[in-house]
């Protein structure tokens, strides 16, 4: 005989799992310290400056 499942419990479990994935992503994106944010911004600016310095002008 087939195993009985409660669809409401399955739906809630799926919603909890999706919420946990989203929370993990948000912690990764927004959970940085001010120093980390500044370091990333400085690194981006340095790389852009490097690329601009090596462009050829027509």
PQR file of N, CA, C, O and H, with PARSE charges and radii, in Angstrom:
ATOM      1  N   UNK A   1       0.843  -1.175   0.000 -0.4000 1.5000
ATOM      2  CA  UNK A   1       0.000   0.000   0.000 -0.0000 2.0000
ATOM      3  C   UNK A   1       0.893   1.245   0.000  0.5500 1.7000
ATOM      4  O   UNK A   1       1.993   1.229   0.552 -0.5500 1.4000
ATOM      5  N   UNK A   2       0.421   2.291  -0.606 -0.4000 1.5000
ATOM      6  CA  UNK A   2       1.193   3.521  -0.738 -0.0000 2.0000
ATOM      7  C   UNK A   2       1.314   4.239   0.607  0.5500 1.7000
ATOM      8  O   UNK A   2       0.453   4.117   1.479 -0.5500 1.4000
ATOM      9  H   UNK A   2      -0.473   2.304  -1.054  0.4000 1.0000
ATOM     10  N   UNK A   3       2.389   4.980   0.746 -0.4000 1.5000
ATOM     11  CA  UNK A   3       2.611   5.745   1.968 -0.0000 2.0000
ATOM     12  C   UNK A   3       1.742   6.998   1.935  0.5500 1.7000
ATOM     13  O   UNK A   3       1.672   7.688   0.918 -0.5500 1.4000
ATOM     14  H   UNK A   3       3.088   5.079   0.037  0.4000 1.0000
ATOM     15  N   UNK A   4       1.086   7.285   3.046 -0.4000 1.5000
ATOM     16  CA  UNK A   4       0.239   8.462   3.136 -0.0000 2.0000
ATOM     17  C   UNK A   4       1.096   9.682   3.458  0.5500 1.7000
ATOM     18  O   UNK A   4       2.010   9.616   4.281 -0.5500 1.4000
ATOM     19  H   UNK A   4       1.143   6.725   3.873  0.4000 1.0000
ATOM     20  N   UNK A   5       0.789  10.785   2.803 -0.4000 1.5000
ATOM     21  CA  UNK A   5       1.520  12.019   3.074 -0.0000 2.0000
ATOM     22  C   UNK A   5       0.525  13.137   3.333  0.5500 1.7000
ATOM     23  O   UNK A   5      -0.574  13.153   2.780 -0.5500 1.4000
ATOM     24  H   UNK A   5       0.047  10.839   2.135  0.4000 1.0000
ATOM     25  N   UNK A   6       0.923  14.057   4.172 -0.4000 1.5000
ATOM     26  CA  UNK A   6       0.092  15.210   4.458 -0.0000 2.0000
ATOM     27  C   UNK A   6       0.595  16.346   3.574  0.5500 1.7000
ATOM     28  O   UNK A   6       1.710  16.836   3.759 -0.5500 1.4000
ATOM     29  H   UNK A   6       1.816  14.044   4.621  0.4000 1.0000
ATOM     30  N   UNK A   7      -0.217  16.758   2.627 -0.4000 1.5000
ATOM     31  CA  UNK A   7       0.201  17.772   1.665 -0.0000 2.0000
ATOM     32  C   UNK A   7       0.476  19.116   2.320  0.5500 1.7000
ATOM     33  O   UNK A   7       1.362  19.849   1.881 -0.5500 1.4000
ATOM     34  H   UNK A   7      -1.122  16.360   2.477  0.4000 1.0000
ATOM     35  N   UNK A   8      -0.270  19.446   3.360 -0.4000 1.5000
ATOM     36  CA  UNK A   8      -0.056  20.714   4.056 -0.0000 2.0000
ATOM     37  C   UNK A   8       1.324  20.731   4.705  0.5500 1.7000
ATOM     38  O   UNK A   8       2.028  21.739   4.642 -0.5500 1.4000
ATOM     39  H   UNK A   8      -0.990  18.850   3.717  0.4000 1.0000
ATOM     40  N   UNK A   9       1.708  19.634   5.320 -0.4000 1.5000
ATOM     41  CA  UNK A   9       3.024  19.566   5.944 -0.0000 2.0000
ATOM     42  C   UNK A   9       4.130  19.623   4.899  0.5500 1.7000
ATOM     43  O   UNK A   9       5.150  20.276   5.116 -0.5500 1.4000
ATOM     44  H   UNK A   9       1.136  18.815   5.372  0.4000 1.0000
ATOM     45  N   UNK A  10       3.944  18.958   3.785 -0.4000 1.5000
ATOM     46  CA  UNK A  10       4.939  18.998   2.711 -0.0000 2.0000
ATOM     47  C   UNK A  10       5.105  20.409   2.166  0.5500 1.7000
ATOM     48  O   UNK A  10       6.223  20.868   1.930 -0.5500 1.4000
ATOM     49  H   UNK A  10       3.116  18.427   3.608  0.4000 1.0000
ATOM     50  N   UNK A  11       3.963  21.101   1.966 -0.4000 1.5000
ATOM     51  CA  UNK A  11       3.995  22.459   1.438 -0.0000 2.0000
ATOM     52  C   UNK A  11       4.721  23.389   2.408  0.5500 1.7000
ATOM     53  O   UNK A  11       5.536  24.209   1.985 -0.5500 1.4000
ATOM     54  H   UNK A  11       3.056  20.728   2.158  0.4000 1.0000
ATOM     55  N   UNK A  12       4.432  23.270   3.703 -0.4000 1.5000
ATOM     56  CA  UNK A  12       5.087  24.109   4.698 -0.0000 2.0000
ATOM     57  C   UNK A  12       6.582  23.805   4.785  0.5500 1.7000
ATOM     58  O   UNK A  12       7.390  24.719   4.951 -0.5500 1.4000
ATOM     59  H   UNK A  12       3.770  22.605   4.047  0.4000 1.0000
ATOM     60  N   UNK A  13       6.951  22.548   4.676 -0.4000 1.5000
ATOM     61  CA  UNK A  13       8.366  22.170   4.716 -0.0000 2.0000
ATOM     62  C   UNK A  13       9.103  22.753   3.517  0.5500 1.7000
ATOM     63  O   UNK A  13      10.234  23.224   3.640 -0.5500 1.4000
ATOM     64  H   UNK A  13       6.295  21.806   4.542  0.4000 1.0000
ATOM     65  N   UNK A  14       8.450  22.717   2.351 -0.4000 1.5000
ATOM     66  CA  UNK A  14       9.054  23.280   1.146 -0.0000 2.0000
ATOM     67  C   UNK A  14       9.224  24.793   1.293  0.5500 1.7000
ATOM     68  O   UNK A  14      10.258  25.337   0.905 -0.5500 1.4000
ATOM     69  H   UNK A  14       7.531  22.335   2.251  0.4000 1.0000
ATOM     70  N   UNK A  15       8.226  25.472   1.846 -0.4000 1.5000
ATOM     71  CA  UNK A  15       8.315  26.919   2.043 -0.0000 2.0000
ATOM     72  C   UNK A  15       9.430  27.258   3.025  0.5500 1.7000
ATOM     73  O   UNK A  15      10.145  28.241   2.828 -0.5500 1.4000
ATOM     74  H   UNK A  15       7.386  25.030   2.161  0.4000 1.0000
ATOM     75  N   UNK A  16       9.592  26.458   4.083 -0.4000 1.5000
ATOM     76  CA  UNK A  16      10.662  26.696   5.052 -0.0000 2.0000
ATOM     77  C   UNK A  16      12.029  26.534   4.405  0.5500 1.7000
ATOM     78  O   UNK A  16      12.936  27.328   4.655 -0.5500 1.4000
ATOM     79  H   UNK A  16       9.011  25.660   4.244  0.4000 1.0000
ATOM     80  N   UNK A  17      12.179  25.517   3.581 -0.4000 1.5000
ATOM     81  CA  UNK A  17      13.458  25.272   2.909 -0.0000 2.0000
ATOM     82  C   UNK A  17      13.788  26.428   1.960  0.5500 1.7000
ATOM     83  O   UNK A  17      14.931  26.884   1.917 -0.5500 1.4000
ATOM     84  H   UNK A  17      11.442  24.872   3.378  0.4000 1.0000
ATOM     85  N   UNK A  18      12.806  26.901   1.206 -0.4000 1.5000
ATOM     86  CA  UNK A  18      13.021  28.026   0.293 -0.0000 2.0000
ATOM     87  C   UNK A  18      13.364  29.294   1.063  0.5500 1.7000
ATOM     88  O   UNK A  18      14.214  30.071   0.627 -0.5500 1.4000
ATOM     89  H   UNK A  18      11.878  26.531   1.240  0.4000 1.0000
ATOM     90  N   UNK A  19      12.710  29.514   2.207 -0.4000 1.5000
ATOM     91  CA  UNK A  19      12.993  30.689   3.017 -0.0000 2.0000
ATOM     92  C   UNK A  19      14.415  30.623   3.569  0.5500 1.7000
ATOM     93  O   UNK A  19      15.086  31.651   3.665 -0.5500 1.4000
ATOM     94  H   UNK A  19      12.019  28.884   2.561  0.4000 1.0000
ATOM     95  N   UNK A  20      14.878  29.440   3.928 -0.4000 1.5000
ATOM     96  CA  UNK A  20      16.236  29.284   4.443 -0.0000 2.0000
ATOM     97  C   UNK A  20      17.269  29.581   3.361  0.5500 1.7000
ATOM     98  O   UNK A  20      18.298  30.197   3.638 -0.5500 1.4000
ATOM     99  H   UNK A  20      14.333  28.605   3.849  0.4000 1.0000
ATOM    100  N   UNK A  21      17.001  29.145   2.132 -0.4000 1.5000
ATOM    101  CA  UNK A  21      17.913  29.436   1.023 -0.0000 2.0000
ATOM    102  C   UNK A  21      17.982  30.941   0.779  0.5500 1.7000
ATOM    103  O   UNK A  21      19.065  31.496   0.588 -0.5500 1.4000
ATOM    104  H   UNK A  21      16.165  28.644   1.907  0.4000 1.0000
ATOM    105  N   UNK A  22      16.834  31.593   0.787 -0.4000 1.5000
ATOM    106  CA  UNK A  22      16.791  33.038   0.574 -0.0000 2.0000
ATOM    107  C   UNK A  22      17.504  33.768   1.708  0.5500 1.7000
ATOM    108  O   UNK A  22      18.218  34.739   1.459 -0.5500 1.4000
ATOM    109  H   UNK A  22      15.954  31.143   0.942  0.4000 1.0000
ATOM    110  N   UNK A  23      17.324  33.321   2.937 -0.4000 1.5000
ATOM    111  CA  UNK A  23      17.989  33.943   4.082 -0.0000 2.0000
ATOM    112  C   UNK A  23      19.504  33.802   3.970  0.5500 1.7000
ATOM    113  O   UNK A  23      20.244  34.731   4.295 -0.5500 1.4000
ATOM    114  H   UNK A  23      16.743  32.533   3.140  0.4000 1.0000
ATOM    115  N   UNK A  24      19.961  32.649   3.514 -0.4000 1.5000
ATOM    116  CA  UNK A  24      21.393  32.425   3.341 -0.0000 2.0000
ATOM    117  C   UNK A  24      21.956  33.380   2.291  0.5500 1.7000
ATOM    118  O   UNK A  24      23.030  33.951   2.480 -0.5500 1.4000
ATOM    119  H   UNK A  24      19.360  31.895   3.250  0.4000 1.0000
ATOM    120  N   UNK A  25      21.238  33.549   1.198 -0.4000 1.5000
ATOM    121  CA  UNK A  25      21.679  34.478   0.153 -0.0000 2.0000
ATOM    122  C   UNK A  25      21.721  35.906   0.677  0.5500 1.7000
ATOM    123  O   UNK A  25      22.668  36.640   0.394 -0.5500 1.4000
ATOM    124  H   UNK A  25      20.366  33.085   1.045  0.4000 1.0000
ATOM    125  N   UNK A  26      20.710  36.307   1.436 -0.4000 1.5000
ATOM    126  CA  UNK A  26      20.677  37.665   1.976 -0.0000 2.0000
ATOM    127  C   UNK A  26      21.805  37.888   2.977  0.5500 1.7000
ATOM    128  O   UNK A  26      22.400  38.966   3.011 -0.5500 1.4000
ATOM    129  H   UNK A  26      19.941  35.711   1.666  0.4000 1.0000
ATOM    130  N   UNK A  27      22.103  36.877   3.791 -0.4000 1.5000
ATOM    131  CA  UNK A  27      23.220  37.015   4.730 -0.0000 2.0000
ATOM    132  C   UNK A  27      24.524  37.203   3.979  0.5500 1.7000
ATOM    133  O   UNK A  27      25.395  37.962   4.403 -0.5500 1.4000
ATOM    134  H   UNK A  27      21.621  36.002   3.763  0.4000 1.0000
ATOM    135  N   UNK A  28      24.650  36.512   2.872 -0.4000 1.5000
ATOM    136  CA  UNK A  28      25.858  36.637   2.065 -0.0000 2.0000
ATOM    137  C   UNK A  28      25.955  38.023   1.433  0.5500 1.7000
ATOM    138  O   UNK A  28      27.028  38.625   1.425 -0.5500 1.4000
ATOM    139  H   UNK A  28      23.942  35.895   2.527  0.4000 1.0000
ATOM    140  N   UNK A  29      24.857  38.526   0.911 -0.4000 1.5000
ATOM    141  CA  UNK A  29      24.867  39.813   0.221 -0.0000 2.0000
ATOM    142  C   UNK A  29      24.952  40.997   1.179  0.5500 1.7000
ATOM    143  O   UNK A  29      25.707  41.938   0.935 -0.5500 1.4000
ATOM    144  H   UNK A  29      23.985  38.037   0.918  0.4000 1.0000
ATOM    145  N   UNK A  30      24.193  40.957   2.253 -0.4000 1.5000
ATOM    146  CA  UNK A  30      24.044  42.131   3.104 -0.0000 2.0000
ATOM    147  C   UNK A  30      24.762  41.997   4.445  0.5500 1.7000
ATOM    148  O   UNK A  30      24.759  42.939   5.236 -0.5500 1.4000
ATOM    149  H   UNK A  30      23.580  40.192   2.452  0.4000 1.0000
ATOM    150  N   UNK A  31      25.358  40.878   4.707 -0.4000 1.5000
ATOM    151  CA  UNK A  31      25.972  40.651   6.002 -0.0000 2.0000
ATOM    152  C   UNK A  31      27.447  40.977   6.037  0.5500 1.7000
ATOM    153  O   UNK A  31      28.195  40.366   6.801 -0.5500 1.4000
ATOM    154  H   UNK A  31      25.360  40.112   4.064  0.4000 1.0000
ATOM    155  N   UNK A  32      27.880  41.924   5.228 -0.4000 1.5000
ATOM    156  CA  UNK A  32      29.303  42.280   5.204 -0.0000 2.0000
ATOM    157  C   UNK A  32      29.550  43.475   6.113  0.5500 1.7000
ATOM    158  O   UNK A  32      28.673  44.318   6.304 -0.5500 1.4000
ATOM    159  H   UNK A  32      27.273  42.420   4.608  0.4000 1.0000
ATOM    160  N   UNK A  33      30.744  43.537   6.664 -0.4000 1.5000
ATOM    161  CA  UNK A  33      31.109  44.681   7.496 -0.0000 2.0000
ATOM    162  C   UNK A  33      31.419  45.872   6.609  0.5500 1.7000
ATOM    163  O   UNK A  33      31.591  45.734   5.397 -0.5500 1.4000
ATOM    164  H   UNK A  33      31.456  42.853   6.509  0.4000 1.0000
ATOM    165  N   UNK A  34      31.488  47.041   7.225 -0.4000 1.5000
ATOM    166  CA  UNK A  34      31.781  48.257   6.474 -0.0000 2.0000
ATOM    167  C   UNK A  34      33.165  48.176   5.839  0.5500 1.7000
ATOM    168  O   UNK A  34      33.365  48.635   4.715 -0.5500 1.4000
ATOM    169  H   UNK A  34      31.349  47.153   8.209  0.4000 1.0000
ATOM    170  N   UNK A  35      34.109  47.598   6.552 -0.4000 1.5000
ATOM    171  CA  UNK A  35      35.462  47.465   6.014 -0.0000 2.0000
ATOM    172  C   UNK A  35      35.475  46.557   4.788  0.5500 1.7000
ATOM    173  O   UNK A  35      36.175  46.841   3.816 -0.5500 1.4000
ATOM    174  H   UNK A  35      33.947  47.225   7.466  0.4000 1.0000
ATOM    175  N   UNK A  36      34.713  45.477   4.825 -0.4000 1.5000
ATOM    176  CA  UNK A  36      34.636  44.573   3.668 -0.0000 2.0000
ATOM    177  C   UNK A  36      34.004  45.274   2.475  0.5500 1.7000
ATOM    178  O   UNK A  36      34.465  45.117   1.345 -0.5500 1.4000
ATOM    179  H   UNK A  36      34.144  45.247   5.615  0.4000 1.0000
ATOM    180  N   UNK A  37      32.956  46.044   2.719 -0.4000 1.5000
ATOM    181  CA  UNK A  37      32.302  46.777   1.633 -0.0000 2.0000
ATOM    182  C   UNK A  37      33.265  47.791   1.006  0.5500 1.7000
ATOM    183  O   UNK A  37      33.340  47.920  -0.215 -0.5500 1.4000
ATOM    184  H   UNK A  37      32.582  46.172   3.637  0.4000 1.0000
ATOM    185  N   UNK A  38      33.995  48.504   1.862 -0.4000 1.5000
ATOM    186  CA  UNK A  38      34.947  49.485   1.346 -0.0000 2.0000
ATOM    187  C   UNK A  38      36.078  48.814   0.571  0.5500 1.7000
ATOM    188  O   UNK A  38      36.513  49.321  -0.464 -0.5500 1.4000
ATOM    189  H   UNK A  38      33.934  48.400   2.854  0.4000 1.0000
ATOM    190  N   UNK A  39      36.547  47.688   1.067 -0.4000 1.5000
ATOM    191  CA  UNK A  39      37.629  46.968   0.386 -0.0000 2.0000
ATOM    192  C   UNK A  39      37.166  46.502  -0.993  0.5500 1.7000
ATOM    193  O   UNK A  39      37.914  46.601  -1.966 -0.5500 1.4000
ATOM    194  H   UNK A  39      36.193  47.277   1.908  0.4000 1.0000
ATOM    195  N   UNK A  40      35.945  45.999  -1.081 -0.4000 1.5000
ATOM    196  CA  UNK A  40      35.417  45.551  -2.369 -0.0000 2.0000
ATOM    197  C   UNK A  40      35.261  46.736  -3.324  0.5500 1.7000
ATOM    198  O   UNK A  40      35.554  46.623  -4.514 -0.5500 1.4000
ATOM    199  H   UNK A  40      35.337  45.918  -0.291  0.4000 1.0000
ATOM    200  N   UNK A  41      34.801  47.862  -2.801 -0.4000 1.5000
ATOM    201  CA  UNK A  41      34.640  49.070  -3.632 -0.0000 2.0000
ATOM    202  C   UNK A  41      35.992  49.561  -4.132  0.5500 1.7000
ATOM    203  O   UNK A  41      36.130  49.923  -5.301 -0.5500 1.4000
ATOM    204  H   UNK A  41      34.563  47.954  -1.834  0.4000 1.0000
ATOM    205  N   UNK A  42      36.990  49.574  -3.249 -0.4000 1.5000
ATOM    206  CA  UNK A  42      38.335  50.000  -3.638 -0.0000 2.0000
ATOM    207  C   UNK A  42      38.934  49.063  -4.682  0.5500 1.7000
ATOM    208  O   UNK A  42      39.584  49.515  -5.625 -0.5500 1.4000
ATOM    209  H   UNK A  42      36.877  49.280  -2.300  0.4000 1.0000
ATOM    210  N   UNK A  43      38.719  47.773  -4.518 -0.4000 1.5000
ATOM    211  CA  UNK A  43      39.239  46.793  -5.477 -0.0000 2.0000
ATOM    212  C   UNK A  43      38.593  46.990  -6.847  0.5500 1.7000
ATOM    213  O   UNK A  43      39.273  46.923  -7.872 -0.5500 1.4000
ATOM    214  H   UNK A  43      38.191  47.406  -3.752  0.4000 1.0000
ATOM    215  N   UNK A  44      37.289  47.233  -6.866 -0.4000 1.5000
ATOM    216  CA  UNK A  44      36.584  47.475  -8.124 -0.0000 2.0000
ATOM    217  C   UNK A  44      37.126  48.733  -8.805  0.5500 1.7000
ATOM    218  O   UNK A  44      37.356  48.740 -10.014 -0.5500 1.4000
ATOM    219  H   UNK A  44      36.737  47.288  -6.034  0.4000 1.0000
ATOM    220  N   UNK A  45      37.325  49.783  -8.030 -0.4000 1.5000
ATOM    221  CA  UNK A  45      37.846  51.035  -8.587 -0.0000 2.0000
ATOM    222  C   UNK A  45      39.260  50.826  -9.134  0.5500 1.7000
ATOM    223  O   UNK A  45      39.599  51.353 -10.194 -0.5500 1.4000
ATOM    224  H   UNK A  45      37.138  49.777  -7.048  0.4000 1.0000
ATOM    225  N   UNK A  46      40.077  50.067  -8.423 -0.4000 1.5000
ATOM    226  CA  UNK A  46      41.444  49.806  -8.873 -0.0000 2.0000
ATOM    227  C   UNK A  46      41.439  49.036 -10.188  0.5500 1.7000
ATOM    228  O   UNK A  46      42.213  49.346 -11.095 -0.5500 1.4000
ATOM    229  H   UNK A  46      39.802  49.638  -7.562  0.4000 1.0000
ATOM    230  N   UNK A  47      40.574  48.040 -10.294 -0.4000 1.5000
ATOM    231  CA  UNK A  47      40.506  47.250 -11.522 -0.0000 2.0000
ATOM    232  C   UNK A  47      40.005  48.084 -12.702  0.5500 1.7000
ATOM    233  O   UNK A  47      40.513  47.954 -13.816 -0.5500 1.4000
ATOM    234  H   UNK A  47      39.946  47.789  -9.558  0.4000 1.0000
ATOM    235  N   UNK A  48      39.007  48.942 -12.456 -0.4000 1.5000
ATOM    236  CA  UNK A  48      38.500  49.804 -13.524 -0.0000 2.0000
ATOM    237  C   UNK A  48      39.583  50.773 -13.998  0.5500 1.7000
ATOM    238  O   UNK A  48      39.719  51.025 -15.196 -0.5500 1.4000
ATOM    239  H   UNK A  48      38.595  49.047 -11.551  0.4000 1.0000
ATOM    240  N   UNK A  49      40.340  51.306 -13.064 -0.4000 1.5000
ATOM    241  CA  UNK A  49      41.421  52.225 -13.410 -0.0000 2.0000
ATOM    242  C   UNK A  49      42.477  51.503 -14.246  0.5500 1.7000
ATOM    243  O   UNK A  49      43.013  52.069 -15.199 -0.5500 1.4000
ATOM    244  H   UNK A  49      40.230  51.102 -12.091  0.4000 1.0000
ATOM    245  N   UNK A  50      42.771  50.268 -13.892 -0.4000 1.5000
ATOM    246  CA  UNK A  50      43.753  49.475 -14.615 -0.0000 2.0000
ATOM    247  C   UNK A  50      43.293  49.228 -16.058  0.5500 1.7000
ATOM    248  O   UNK A  50      44.084  49.340 -16.995 -0.5500 1.4000
ATOM    249  H   UNK A  50      42.337  49.809 -13.117  0.4000 1.0000
ATOM    250  N   UNK A  51      42.029  48.898 -16.225 -0.4000 1.5000
ATOM    251  CA  UNK A  51      41.492  48.649 -17.561 -0.0000 2.0000
ATOM    252  C   UNK A  51      41.506  49.934 -18.384  0.5500 1.7000
ATOM    253  O   UNK A  51      41.894  49.921 -19.552 -0.5500 1.4000
ATOM    254  H   UNK A  51      41.387  48.808 -15.464  0.4000 1.0000
ATOM    255  N   UNK A  52      41.086  51.032 -17.782 -0.4000 1.5000
ATOM    256  CA  UNK A  52      41.075  52.310 -18.493 -0.0000 2.0000
ATOM    257  C   UNK A  52      42.486  52.723 -18.940  0.5500 1.7000
ATOM    258  O   UNK A  52      42.658  53.298 -20.015 -0.5500 1.4000
ATOM    259  H   UNK A  52      40.770  51.042 -16.834  0.4000 1.0000
ATOM    260  N   UNK A  53      43.467  52.433 -18.125 -0.4000 1.5000
ATOM    261  CA  UNK A  53      44.841  52.814 -18.452 -0.0000 2.0000
ATOM    262  C   UNK A  53      45.385  52.032 -19.649  0.5500 1.7000
ATOM    263  O   UNK A  53      46.307  52.493 -20.322 -0.5500 1.4000
ATOM    264  H   UNK A  53      43.328  51.966 -17.252  0.4000 1.0000
ATOM    265  N   UNK A  54      44.830  50.873 -19.913 -0.4000 1.5000
ATOM    266  CA  UNK A  54      45.340  50.030 -20.985 -0.0000 2.0000
ATOM    267  C   UNK A  54      44.501  50.065 -22.259  0.5500 1.7000
ATOM    268  O   UNK A  54      44.754  49.302 -23.191 -0.5500 1.4000
ATOM    269  H   UNK A  54      44.081  50.498 -19.366  0.4000 1.0000
ATOM    270  N   UNK A  55      43.502  50.949 -22.302 -0.4000 1.5000
ATOM    271  CA  UNK A  55      42.681  51.055 -23.500 -0.0000 2.0000
ATOM    272  C   UNK A  55      43.433  51.839 -24.567  0.5500 1.7000
ATOM    273  O   UNK A  55      44.166  52.784 -24.278 -0.5500 1.4000
ATOM    274  H   UNK A  55      43.297  51.569 -21.544  0.4000 1.0000
ATOM    275  N   UNK A  56      43.232  51.424 -25.783 -0.4000 1.5000
ATOM    276  CA  UNK A  56      43.823  52.146 -26.912 -0.0000 2.0000
ATOM    277  C   UNK A  56      42.848  53.184 -27.419  0.5500 1.7000
ATOM    278  O   UNK A  56      41.639  52.959 -27.486 -0.5500 1.4000
ATOM    279  H   UNK A  56      42.637  50.656 -26.018  0.4000 1.0000
ATOM    280  N   UNK A  57      43.403  54.318 -27.773 -0.4000 1.5000
ATOM    281  CA  UNK A  57      42.541  55.360 -28.346 -0.0000 2.0000
ATOM    282  C   UNK A  57      42.701  55.332 -29.850  0.5500 1.7000
ATOM    283  O   UNK A  57      43.812  55.210 -30.366 -0.5500 1.4000
ATOM    284  H   UNK A  57      44.384  54.501 -27.719  0.4000 1.0000
ATOM    285  N   UNK A  58      41.615  55.442 -30.532 -0.4000 1.5000
ATOM    286  CA  UNK A  58      41.614  55.398 -31.995 -0.0000 2.0000
ATOM    287  C   UNK A  58      42.062  56.720 -32.566  0.5500 1.7000
ATOM    288  O   UNK A  58      42.126  56.876 -33.786 -0.5500 1.4000
ATOM    289  H   UNK A  58      40.713  55.541 -30.113  0.4000 1.0000
TER
END
